[in-house]
C-alpha cells in the first residue's frame, strides 16, 4: 500500500457509502444531500490522481450548481418532507435492480482490472498549466461547440418552462 | 505510485450503484440522481486512465471536463422536462408515466 492507495481508499470508501445512501434513503432531500457528499469525496479521488483542475471543476459545477438545481426541482415539485415509501418501486423490482446493479459493477470492475492489471503505476497528473495549453490548443473547437451546447440547453430549459400547460382538464390543451 | 485496481473497483461500484438508483426509484428526480452517479463513474474512468498512461493531449482530464459540462446541460433540460410534467400531471411518479387517466 502506498500513500496514494491509502488516500484513494479513504476518499473512495466515503464516496461509495454516500452513493449507496443517496440511492437507498427514504428521505427525498437527504438523497440530494448524500449526492453532494459522494461527488465531493469523488473530487478528493481526482486530487489523488493528480487532476486538481478537474477536482475543482467537479466541486464547482456538480456540487455548486447541479445539486442546487436538483434541490430547487425537489422544492418546486412539492417534495414531501420526512420518510416516505412512495419514492421506491416494488420490492420485486428493487431486488431485480440490485441484481442488475451488482452484476454490472462486478462486470465493469473485472473487465477494467483485467485490462489494466495490478502493477503499481506512476500517477501522471501533468499539472494545470499543461492542461490549459491542451484545452485551448488541441481541444479548442470541441470546447467552443460545448459552449454552444450550453446555450442551446439554456434556451431549451427556458422554452420548456414557458410551455402553456396546466393540470389535465384545465383548458383541454388550449394555450392560455 | 498507485495500484490501478482501486480506481477500477470504484468505477464499477459507482456505476452499479447509479444503475440501481435508476432502476429502483419511482420519483423522476431520484432517477436523475442515479444518472449523475453513472456520469461521475465515467468521469473517474477518464481521469484514471489519463493518469495511468502517458498522453500528451491530456485527453483524460479534458474529456472529464467535457463530460461534466454535458452533465450540467443534461440536468438543466431534464429538470425543465420534469417541471413541465409536474405542471401537467401533478406528480412525477414514473410508474404512472405514459398512462392516460
HADDOCK unambig.tbl for C-alpha pairs under 7 A between the chains (distance, minus, plus):
assign (segid A and resid 2 and name CA) (segid B and resid 1 and name CA) 6.72 0.50 0.50
assign (segid A and resid 2 and name CA) (segid B and resid 2 and name CA) 6.62 0.50 0.50
assign (segid A and resid 4 and name CA) (segid B and resid 1 and name CA) 6.56 0.50 0.50
assign (segid A and resid 4 and name CA) (segid B and resid 2 and name CA) 5.63 0.50 0.50
assign (segid A and resid 5 and name CA) (segid B and resid 2 and name CA) 5.58 0.50 0.50
assign (segid A and resid 5 and name CA) (segid B and resid 3 and name CA) 6.69 0.50 0.50
assign (segid A and resid 12 and name CA) (segid B and resid 10 and name CA) 6.44 0.50 0.50
assign (segid A and resid 16 and name CA) (segid B and resid 14 and name CA) 6.44 0.50 0.50
assign (segid A and resid 19 and name CA) (segid B and resid 17 and name CA) 6.86 0.50 0.50
assign (segid A and resid 20 and name CA) (segid B and resid 17 and name CA) 6.39 0.50 0.50
assign (segid A and resid 23 and name CA) (segid B and resid 21 and name CA) 4.91 0.50 0.50
assign (segid A and resid 23 and name CA) (segid B and resid 34 and name CA) 6.91 0.50 0.50
assign (segid A and resid 49 and name CA) (segid B and resid 48 and name CA) 6.77 0.50 0.50
assign (segid A and resid 49 and name CA) (segid B and resid 51 and name CA) 6.28 0.50 0.50
assign (segid A and resid 51 and name CA) (segid B and resid 61 and name CA) 6.88 0.50 0.50
assign (segid A and resid 54 and name CA) (segid B and resid 61 and name CA) 6.54 0.50 0.50
assign (segid A and resid 54 and name CA) (segid B and resid 65 and name CA) 6.37 0.50 0.50
assign (segid A and resid 66 and name CA) (segid B and resid 72 and name CA) 6.29 0.50 0.50
assign (segid A and resid 73 and name CA) (segid B and resid 79 and name CA) 6.60 0.50 0.50
assign (segid A and resid 77 and name CA) (segid B and resid 83 and name CA) 6.94 0.50 0.50
assign (segid A and resid 77 and name CA) (segid B and resid 86 and name CA) 6.50 0.50 0.50
assign (segid A and resid 87 and name CA) (segid B and resid 25 and name CA) 5.80 0.50 0.50
assign (segid A and resid 87 and name CA) (segid B and resid 26 and name CA) 5.11 0.50 0.50
assign (segid A and resid 87 and name CA) (segid B and resid 27 and name CA) 5.22 0.50 0.50
assign (segid A and resid 88 and name CA) (segid B and resid 24 and name CA) 5.88 0.50 0.50
assign (segid A and resid 88 and name CA) (segid B and resid 25 and name CA) 4.47 0.50 0.50
assign (segid A and resid 88 and name CA) (segid B and resid 26 and name CA) 5.23 0.50 0.50
assign (segid A and resid 89 and name CA) (segid B and resid 24 and name CA) 5.47 0.50 0.50
assign (segid A and resid 89 and name CA) (segid B and resid 25 and name CA) 5.58 0.50 0.50
assign (segid A and resid 89 and name CA) (segid B and resid 26 and name CA) 5.58 0.50 0.50
assign (segid A and resid 93 and name CA) (segid B and resid 24 and name CA) 6.68 0.50 0.50
assign (segid A and resid 94 and name CA) (segid B and resid 24 and name CA) 4.96 0.50 0.50
assign (segid A and resid 97 and name CA) (segid B and resid 20 and name CA) 5.22 0.50 0.50
assign (segid A and resid 97 and name CA) (segid B and resid 23 and name CA) 5.49 0.50 0.50
assign (segid A and resid 97 and name CA) (segid B and resid 24 and name CA) 5.90 0.50 0.50
assign (segid A and resid 98 and name CA) (segid B and resid 20 and name CA) 5.82 0.50 0.50
assign (segid A and resid 101 and name CA) (segid B and resid 16 and name CA) 4.26 0.50 0.50
assign (segid A and resid 101 and name CA) (segid B and resid 17 and name CA) 6.13 0.50 0.50
assign (segid A and resid 101 and name CA) (segid B and resid 19 and name CA) 5.51 0.50 0.50
assign (segid A and resid 101 and name CA) (segid B and resid 20 and name CA) 4.95 0.50 0.50
assign (segid A and resid 102 and name CA) (segid B and resid 16 and name CA) 5.82 0.50 0.50
assign (segid A and resid 104 and name CA) (segid B and resid 16 and name CA) 5.56 0.50 0.50
assign (segid A and resid 105 and name CA) (segid B and resid 12 and name CA) 4.25 0.50 0.50
assign (segid A and resid 105 and name CA) (segid B and resid 13 and name CA) 5.12 0.50 0.50
assign (segid A and resid 105 and name CA) (segid B and resid 15 and name CA) 6.37 0.50 0.50
assign (segid A and resid 105 and name CA) (segid B and resid 16 and name CA) 4.52 0.50 0.50
assign (segid A and resid 106 and name CA) (segid B and resid 12 and name CA) 6.60 0.50 0.50
assign (segid A and resid 108 and name CA) (segid B and resid 12 and name CA) 5.11 0.50 0.50
assign (segid A and resid 109 and name CA) (segid B and resid 8 and name CA) 5.58 0.50 0.50
assign (segid A and resid 109 and name CA) (segid B and resid 9 and name CA) 5.04 0.50 0.50
assign (segid A and resid 109 and name CA) (segid B and resid 12 and name CA) 4.73 0.50 0.50
assign (segid A and resid 112 and name CA) (segid B and resid 8 and name CA) 6.00 0.50 0.50
assign (segid A and resid 113 and name CA) (segid B and resid 5 and name CA) 5.76 0.50 0.50
assign (segid A and resid 113 and name CA) (segid B and resid 8 and name CA) 6.27 0.50 0.50
assign (segid A and resid 116 and name CA) (segid B and resid 4 and name CA) 6.74 0.50 0.50
assign (segid A and resid 118 and name CA) (segid B and resid 3 and name CA) 5.84 0.50 0.50
assign (segid A and resid 118 and name CA) (segid B and resid 4 and name CA) 5.84 0.50 0.50
assign (segid A and resid 118 and name CA) (segid B and resid 5 and name CA) 5.90 0.50 0.50
assign (segid A and resid 119 and name CA) (segid B and resid 3 and name CA) 6.26 0.50 0.50
assign (segid A and resid 120 and name CA) (segid B and resid 1 and name CA) 5.80 0.50 0.50
assign (segid A and resid 120 and name CA) (segid B and resid 2 and name CA) 5.35 0.50 0.50
assign (segid A and resid 120 and name CA) (segid B and resid 3 and name CA) 4.72 0.50 0.50
assign (segid A and resid 121 and name CA) (segid B and resid 1 and name CA) 5.15 0.50 0.50
assign (segid A and resid 121 and name CA) (segid B and resid 2 and name CA) 5.52 0.50 0.50
assign (segid A and resid 121 and name CA) (segid B and resid 3 and name CA) 6.38 0.50 0.50
assign (segid A and resid 121 and name CA) (segid B and resid 52 and name CA) 6.34 0.50 0.50
assign (segid A and resid 122 and name CA) (segid B and resid 1 and name CA) 4.30 0.50 0.50
assign (segid A and resid 122 and name CA) (segid B and resid 2 and name CA) 6.46 0.50 0.50
assign (segid A and resid 122 and name CA) (segid B and resid 52 and name CA) 6.62 0.50 0.50
assign (segid A and resid 123 and name CA) (segid B and resid 1 and name CA) 5.76 0.50 0.50
assign (segid A and resid 123 and name CA) (segid B and resid 2 and name CA) 6.71 0.50 0.50
assign (segid A and resid 123 and name CA) (segid B and resid 51 and name CA) 5.37 0.50 0.50
assign (segid A and resid 123 and name CA) (segid B and resid 52 and name CA) 5.72 0.50 0.50
assign (segid A and resid 124 and name CA) (segid B and resid 51 and name CA) 4.64 0.50 0.50
assign (segid A and resid 124 and name CA) (segid B and resid 52 and name CA) 6.08 0.50 0.50
assign (segid A and resid 124 and name CA) (segid B and resid 54 and name CA) 6.81 0.50 0.50
assign (segid A and resid 125 and name CA) (segid B and resid 51 and name CA) 5.25 0.50 0.50
assign (segid A and resid 131 and name CA) (segid B and resid 58 and name CA) 6.34 0.50 0.50
assign (segid A and resid 134 and name CA) (segid B and resid 57 and name CA) 6.04 0.50 0.50
assign (segid A and resid 134 and name CA) (segid B and resid 58 and name CA) 6.84 0.50 0.50
assign (segid A and resid 135 and name CA) (segid B and resid 62 and name CA) 6.53 0.50 0.50
assign (segid A and resid 150 and name CA) (segid B and resid 73 and name CA) 5.63 0.50 0.50
assign (segid A and resid 153 and name CA) (segid B and resid 73 and name CA) 5.44 0.50 0.50
assign (segid A and resid 153 and name CA) (segid B and resid 76 and name CA) 6.98 0.50 0.50
assign (segid A and resid 153 and name CA) (segid B and resid 77 and name CA) 6.05 0.50 0.50
assign (segid A and resid 156 and name CA) (segid B and resid 77 and name CA) 6.50 0.50 0.50
assign (segid A and resid 157 and name CA) (segid B and resid 76 and name CA) 6.34 0.50 0.50
assign (segid A and resid 157 and name CA) (segid B and resid 77 and name CA) 4.99 0.50 0.50
assign (segid A and resid 157 and name CA) (segid B and resid 80 and name CA) 5.20 0.50 0.50
assign (segid A and resid 160 and name CA) (segid B and resid 80 and name CA) 5.74 0.50 0.50
assign (segid A and resid 160 and name CA) (segid B and resid 81 and name CA) 6.49 0.50 0.50
assign (segid A and resid 160 and name CA) (segid B and resid 84 and name CA) 6.62 0.50 0.50
assign (segid A and resid 161 and name CA) (segid B and resid 80 and name CA) 6.09 0.50 0.50
assign (segid A and resid 161 and name CA) (segid B and resid 84 and name CA) 6.63 0.50 0.50
assign (segid A and resid 165 and name CA) (segid B and resid 87 and name CA) 6.70 0.50 0.50
assign (segid A and resid 165 and name CA) (segid B and resid 88 and name CA) 5.90 0.50 0.50
assign (segid A and resid 166 and name CA) (segid B and resid 87 and name CA) 5.50 0.50 0.50
assign (segid A and resid 166 and name CA) (segid B and resid 88 and name CA) 5.00 0.50 0.50
assign (segid A and resid 167 and name CA) (segid B and resid 87 and name CA) 6.11 0.50 0.50
assign (segid A and resid 167 and name CA) (segid B and resid 88 and name CA) 4.60 0.50 0.50
assign (segid A and resid 167 and name CA) (segid B and resid 89 and name CA) 5.76 0.50 0.50
assign (segid A and resid 167 and name CA) (segid B and resid 90 and name CA) 6.77 0.50 0.50
assign (segid A and resid 168 and name CA) (segid B and resid 88 and name CA) 6.23 0.50 0.50
assign (segid A and resid 168 and name CA) (segid B and resid 89 and name CA) 6.63 0.50 0.50
